[in-house]
Amino acid sequence: MTHTIFDQIKSYLEHHSYARERRFRNKALVEMLLEKHGDGSMFFPLSKLKDFVEDYVSYERVWRLVLEDCPELRGNDYKDKDIYEQKFEIERLGREVGYNQNVKKLASLPE
């Protein structure tokens, strides 16, 4: 029986609760792909590295789909993304929250 990427990621999230936190997503994806492609103890030939990267992109995309379809598998920090983005805009960029939306709205107003 062939398991789809969706099934693999869903099963991984069900069995590895640490991976549900956004900050551990990349680590979990790399673990899954190293399990599939080898232990990584030697350099990948270019063709293998290309396969690895293409798989990573697919896994990451489907990972988000699994979390959208199965919200009970989301980690506690899932909703923190907006908070961190707003904090970054204020502290690092010196922008108020909603800056981009305000600029777009202003641009759409007639002169």
N, C-alpha and C positions, 0 to 999 in steps of 0.2 A: 504494500500500500504506500503510495507516494504522499508525502506530507507537503502541503504548500508552505510558502514562506510565512503566510498568515498563521497557519497552524503551529509552525515551529516557534514563532515569536510569542504567540499566545501561551503555549505550553511553557516556554522559558519564563515568562512573567508569572505564570501560576506557580512555578516551582522555585523561583529565585526572587523573593520579595524585595531584596535590596535593589534590584534592577528597575523597580517601578519608579524610583526617584529620578528626576530628569538629569541630575548631575552624574548618575551612573550609567546613563543610556549608552554612551560611546564605549565604555569599558565592557558592558554586556554584549554589545554588537561585535566588538573585536573578539571576545571570548567565543561567541557563537561561530564566527567566521574562521577563527583559528582551529576550532574543533572540526569544521568542515574541510578546511584547506591544508591542515597540517599544523605542527606546533610552532612554526616560525623560527626554529633554531638555526636555520640557514637562510641565506638571501633567496627570495623568490626569483625564479627566472621571470623575465619581462612578461611573458604570456600569462604566467600564474599571477603576477602582481596585478595585471590588467583585469583578470577574472576576479581577483579578490576585491579590487576597487569597485568594479561593476556590481558585484554581489552586495558590497557594503551599501552602495547607494540604494539598491532595491530594498535591502533589509531596513534601512533607515526610513524609507518612505512607507513601507508596510507597517513598521513599528508605530508610526503615527496613526495609521488607519486602525490598527488593533486597539490603541488607546481611545480612539474616537468611538469605535464600535463597542468596546468593553470598558466603560468608565470605571468600573469597580477595580480594574487593574492599574489605575493611575496611582502614583505615589502621593505622599502628603505635600510635596513641593510643586505639584502640577500647576496649581493656581498661582504660584509665586512669580511666574514669568512676568506678568504685567507689572507687578510691584518692582521687580528688579530693573525692568526696562525704564520705568518712570524714574526710579532713583538714579539710574545712569544718565538719563537726559538732564535731570536737574543738576546733579553733581559734576558730571564730566563735560557736558555740552552747554550747560548754562541755559537750557531751554525750559520753558514751562511745559507741563504736561498737556498734550494735545497740540503741540506746536505745528506739526505737519498738517493736521486737519485744519487748523486755523489758516495756514498759508494757502491751502487748497481752496478753502471757502472764500478767502479774500480775492484770490485770483479769478474766481468764478463770478464775482459781483460785477455788475455793469459799472462803467466809469461815469 
